[in-house]
Amino acid sequence: MSTAMTRQEQQEFLAALHVGIVSIADPGCGPLTIPIWYAYEPGGELRFVTAHNSRKGQLLRPGCRVSVCVQDEQPPYKYVSVEGSVVAVEKSEMERDVRPLAHRYLGRERGDRFIMMTGGADTREENRLVRIRPERWFSVDYAKALDF
């Protein structure tokens, strides 16, 4: 029995709340592989925010290829991995990009506290919004093959 997800299942799983792992080519080294908070709506772009002066921020440029993997660590295990091109790297905005991600991952109150604890809007001026167009999809849902 196949463990592959349908495209709809893949997109719904990617849109659900998971910590993503992004892998970016790093010349002369292995790929930089790092966790991210991200946003995705089925059929759209995957978006995340990073500091422009971080290693991740320095490597990400429009046109570069990246992979993002999200998983469910509880049985029955499943994951979705997408590969795609960076469509844009642009200045992020607190209310459009940063706060919604903090609320998505921590809830409204904790998200707002997280933003204040990490310096508020002042330290976010140099953050960048990264937009990725998923082009190749890989997935497994072991519930389709195991008795769960």
Secondary structure, 3 states (H helix, E strand, C coil): CCCCCCHHHHHHHHHCCCCEEEEECCCCCCCEEEEECCECCCCCCEEEEEECCCHHHHHCCCCCEEEEEEEECCCCCEEEEEEEEEEEEEECCHHHHHHHHHHHHHCHHHHHHHHHHCCHHHHHCCEEEEEEEEEEEEEEEHHHCCCC
